[in-house]
Amino acid sequence: TTTTTTTTTTTSTFLTDALVPRRGASVPALRATRDDGDDVPFGYTRLDVILIGGGVTGLGFAAYYGLQEFAGFDAQWAGNVVQLTFVLLLTLLWVGSYVQRVFNKDMTYGKQLKEYEEAVMQKRLEEMPESELMALMDESEKKER
């Protein structure tokens, strides 16, 4: 019985500390980070996807009922207009984001290729004898002048 009470007290204290921070205690920010500590941009976590999906669904319902209430559409026409509009807009946004990534060379293959090339060059520099490395540096300095 004592163990159960202690566990309950510990759990209760933990929940209280997590939900109601004490005065002067710092409140952790709700943002995602990668393993290396970099922030993850919005839209790349499960929570972000759930929020985006819920927001789009909520907008769809609001548009559907808004067209019926304020524009006088019947339910079938309102549904058709909302569906056509959302499918068209979301498709255009998706294609636009893809085209933007292509133009910015922000594609997965491009990133992997760049990382591979950098790793190969780093490995070659590590394996190069110091005399060749010094000659290469001197040649590079001469070209800069």
Disulfide bonds with the S-S distance in Angstrom:
none
